[in-house]
Amino acid sequence: MNNYYQLGLIIIGSFLFFDVFLNDASISSRVQYSRLSLPSGNTVSVDLSSEIDNQTTEKATAVQGYEIEGEDRFKWYLKKTASNVIQSAPNITTLYAYEFDHEITVTTTSWKMIRRRVYCRYLDKDGNELGNPYESFTYPEYIVNCPKREGTQKIGLSVTKNGEFVPLPLGVQHFYMYIHNASIYDLKVINDYVRTGEVEIHYLLERDQREDSRWQMVGITDCLIWSRGESKWTIFADLDERILMTEYPGTILDYVREIRNETIAGVQFRQQWVLKTELMPEMYESDSQIDAWMPTHRFHSSTGIGPVGHTAKCIIDSSKVFIMWVHHVTEFFPGKGYHLHILKPKEGLVRHYRDQTLGKWGQKWLSSTLKFGPIRVTDYPTKYLGRLTENVKRRAKYVYGNQFD
């Protein structure tokens, strides 16, 4: 597959039994975590609004896309927070580092840390620090942007100018799945997809107490940064969702390849819920069990289609999106008139195979989805179902059918 049109897939939530990925991607697993804290009692804060005009950056050479709205991008970031006091970060936990033509972006997992001061620390190939630490801050949430420096091989973040930091190697990573909690049994099949080069994993370690659902934005933010310059189009979807083209005769890839309007920064699909009314088997038994229980075979009772924007899912060009949320773009990069193209259901649709018990979804949300129309019977497209079923059977038998395991 042409890398320019490679679809990146972000997987949020718990692993569902015997689902399959159909992506062509190489993998390179490299996870770096660090948590660094500010000394007790240090609550320094400074209002940077008066410093905007004097802010200096380290732009070595002008590159396409460096300026935002005709202005140095780091001054633009600073103006976005000029009305707020930027406080020192009490700690910082880094996730990955990504190098672009115009900046280095570090993603973090630190919660409730927007507009917090941190310092970018640069290392050369010999591990020596390059220049003075650069003062930056967390914005958007879970992101710290650092100017590029010639010779940088690794970068880290510290909460004080000369504080401790853990260096991260530079390099864009392919990844498809974020895991916070997973059983050993589920990890067997996940790791087999890693073995065959179809999945790469980021493990999310709990260092700030929060509910599992609060990890979703960490994954979305990290995926947004990862995909810039690596994938032309990136799907933001859940593991229990199937995005389909309906009356459009081609595939999703065919559809996005035909987009010629450069102001289109993404396409948005409306959602239909396919109701899972039974709990799935916990362990694999046989091919016949898969025929009986594979969600695309077993569940057909479906709601009406949700209105525009309601729990919709998107495929975006991440080079045009500044901040992404679960169901829509929060903010585009300005100045180019970027927007989402909203697909009609006759063009494409999300089939969400929704467990009624997970998170008490049935109690909380079923009644509201029933307002979109009466329950009807729908089927997963026959033209895809046969191949999907055979792929799932082959994988499940290989992973779980080993009598010596």
N, C-alpha and C positions, 0 to 999 in steps of 0.2 A: 504494500500500500504506500502511496506517495506520502512521505512524512508531513508535507505541507497540509494535507487534509486529514491527517491522522486524528481520530477522535479520542480525546482524553475522557476518562470516566471517573467520576468521584463517587465512592460508595460510602454512604452514611448510615449508621445504625447497626443492628445485630445481624449475624450471618443467618441466612435462610437455607433450609435443607435442599441440597442438590441443584442450586441455581448455577448457571453457566455464563462465562464471559466469552465474547467472540471478538477480541481485539488482537491486533498484530502489533506487538511492542517488545522491545528488548528491555531488560531490567538491570538495575544496578543498585543493590541494597546497601544503604549506608545511613544509619540512624545516629544522631548526635543529640544528647540531652544535657542540659546544664541548668542548675538553679543557683543564682548568686544573689546574696542579700546585702542590703545597706546596713551599716553598723547601727546598733540600737540608739535611738534618740536623734538620728539625723533626719530632719524634716524640712530641709532647705527647699524653698520654692522661689521662683523668679517669674515676674510677668515679662514675657518676651515680646509683647506687642510693640514696645518702643524700639526694639532691636531689629525690626524687619529690614529697614533700609540699610543697616550696617552689616547685615548677615553676609558672611563670605562663604563661598562654596569652593569645591576643589575640582571644578570642571576642567579637565585637561584639554580637550578639544571639542569643538562643536560637533554633535552627531544628530542625525535625524531623530526627532522625538524627544530631544532633551528638554526643550522649553515647553511649558504649558501655558496656553493663552498668551504667548509672546514673552513669557517671563521665566527666569531661572527656576527650574522645578523645585529646588529646595526652598527658595523664597516663597513659592506658591504653596508648598506644604505648610510653611510657617504662618502664612496669612490665613490658612484654613483654621488655625487655632489661636489667632491673635487676640480674640476676645476672652480667652481663658488663661488662667494661671497654670503654667506647666510645672508640675511638682516632680521632685526626684522620685524615681522608682524605688520601692522598698526591696524589690528583688526582681530578677528577670530569668525566665526559663526559655532557652532557645530551642528551636526545632530544626530548621534547615536554612541554608544560605543559597541565594540565587544571583548569578551575575548577568547583567544586561549591558547593552551598549552604553547606557546613560547613567547607571547606578548599580549598587549592590543592595538587594533586599533580603533582610533576615526575618523569617517568620518565628513567632513565639507561641507558647501555650499559656503564658501568664494571664490570669483572669482579672477583669476589672482594672486594666492597666492602660487605658487610653489616655493620651496626652501626658505620659510620664517620661522624664528625662533619663536617657541612657547614653553610653559612649561607645562609638564604633572603634574597634581595635584591630589593626591591620598587621599581618605577619607575612614575611617573604618566604622564599623556598627553603631557607635555612632556619626558619622559626624565629627570626629576629623581628622585633616590632618596627613598623615603618611609620616614622613621623609621630606627631602628637595625636592623642585620642581625639576623635571628632564628636562634638556634642550633637546628639540627635534626640528623637523622642518617638514614642509609640503612637503612630497614626497612619492609616486607619487602625482599628483595633487588631491586635496580634501581628502588627507589621512595624518594622523599623527600617527606614531607608538610609543608606550610607553612600556618600560620594565615592566614586572609584579612585583608586590610587595605583599608579603604575608599579608592577612587580608584586601585587598582592596575590598570595596563594591561599591564605586562610583569613577568616575574619571572625571576630567574637564581639560580644556585648558585655559591658560592665556597668554597674550602677553608680560607681564613682570614677573619676578621671583616671586614677591609677589603681583601681580595684582589680580583683581577680576576674578572669574570664576564661571560658573554654572555647578554643578556636574551632571553627567549622570549615571544612574544605569547600571550595567553590565548585559549582557544577550543577546544572539542571538535572533533576531526577525524574524518571518515569515512575509514577505510582498510581494505583487504582483503588486501594482499600485502606481505610483507617480502622484500627481495632483498639478498643478500650478494654473490653472484656470478651473472652471467647473460651469455650471449653476445649480441652485437649482433643476430643473427638471431632469437633468442627475444624480445628486447626489442621487436622490431617488432610482434608480435602483442599483447604485454602493453600496449604504449603505445596500441594501437588500442582496447583495452578502456578505457583511461583516457580516450581521446578521446570515447568514447560514454557516459561517465559511469558505467560499471559497476565500475570498479576504481580504487582509490587506492593508491599505493605509498609505503612507507617504505624508503629505502635505508639499509643498515647498513654504516657505515664501520669498518674494522678499525683499532682503536687499542690493543687489548690482544690479543696473539697468542693464538689459541685455534683449536681445530678448528671446522669449519663447524657441526657438530651442537651446539656450545656456544652458538650464537646462538638456539637454539630458545626458551629460557626468556626471552630478551630480548623476543622477539615476543609470547610468551604474556602476559608481565607488562604490556607496553604495551597490548595489546589489552584486557586486563581493565580497566585504568583508563579507556581510551578509551570503552568501551561503557557505563560507568556513567552512567545518566541519558539516554543517547542511544538505545540499543536495549533493548527489554524482554528479548529473548533473544539470546544470542550463541553461535554454533557455534565450537567449537575443533576443527579438523580439518585433515588434510593434503590437499595438492592431488591426490594419487592415491587419495583415498577418496571413496566415495559413500554418504551416509547416506540410508537409505530407510525409509519406512513399509512394512510387509509386509502383514499381513492387515487392519491398520487401513485403513479405506476412504478417508480423506482424505490431505492433504498434511502435511508437518512443521509448517507454519504453522497448519493446522487443529488439529493435536494440541496444540500449546503454548497456543493460544487457549482451549482447553477446560480448562486447568488452573485450578482455583479454590482449591486448598489453598495458603494463603500461606506455609506452612512448607516447601513444595517449592522449593528453590533451583536445581534443575536436573534434567535427565533424562540418564541414561547408557545408551549403546547398546553391546551386545556386538559383537565383531568376527569377520568371516570373511575369510580371505585368498584372493583370486583371483590365481593365480600367473602372472606375466608371465615367460615362459620364453625370449623373444626380445628383442633390442634393437630399439627403434623406429627408423624411418627418420629421418635427421637433417634432411632438407629436404622441403618440400612439392612434389608433382608434379601430382596430379589428384584429382578426386572419387572415382574408382575406388580410388585409393590409400587414401583415408580410409575407404571401405567395407571395405577389406581390413585396415587397420592400426589403426583407432580402437580403443582398449583395450576398450571396452564391446562391440565387435563380435568382436574377435579372441580374447580370452582367456576361458575358461570353466572350466578345471580349478580346483577350489576345495577348501579345507580344511574340516574341521569348524568349528563355531562355538566360539570361545574361551570359557572360563568367565567368570563375573561378575568384572568389574574388570580382567581380563587385556587390556592394551593397548586398553582401552575408549575411547570418545570421548564428549564431553559437550556438551549445550546448556544454558547456565546463565543465571540472572538475576544479572548481575555486581554488582548493588546488595546482594546477600546473600552474596557470596563475598569473603573477605578475601585469600586466597592461592590461586592456581590452578596446577595442574601439567599435564603433557601429557595424562595419562589420567584424572585425577580431581581433585576439589577437595581441596586440602591443608588449608584451614581456612576455616570459615564465620564470618561475623560472629556473635558470641555473643548469647545471651539470648532468641532467638526460636525455638529448636528447628529451625533450618534443616537440610535433608538432601537427598540425591539420591534421585530415584525411578529404580529400575533397571528398564528395559524388558525384557520377555521377547522372544526372537527373533521370536515370532509377531506382535509389535507393531511392532518396528523393528529395523534391523540396519545395521552398517557393512560395505560391500563394499570391501575394501582391495586395489586393483590393484597388487600388490607386485612391483617389479623385483627379480629374484633376484640381480643383480650389484651393484646400488647398495649401497655400504657392506658388501659381501660378505654381504648378508642371508641368501642361500641357504645359505652355509656355516655361518653362526652360528646361525640361528634356525629353518630349515625343519624340522629333525628334531623340535624341540619342538612346533611347531604341528601336526605330523602325529599327535601323541598325542591330539588333540582329535577324531579320527575319520578314516575313510578318505577319500581324494580322491574328489570327486564332481563332476559337471558341473552348473553353474548358469548362468543367463542374467540379464542386465540386463533389468528389466521392459520388455516390449514397449510399454506405454502411454506410456513416456517416451522410448524409444530413437529413434523416428522424428523427433520434434521436435529432440532433442539433435543428431542427425546432420545435419539440415538447417542448424541454427545453426552447427555447426562448419564445414561445407562453405562456407557463405556467408562466414563470417569469414575462413577460410583463403584463399579465392579472392580476396577483396578485398585482403588484406594481402600475399600472396605471389604472386598471379597477375598482377601488374603487369609487363608486358613492358619498361617503360621504367625500372624500378627497378634 
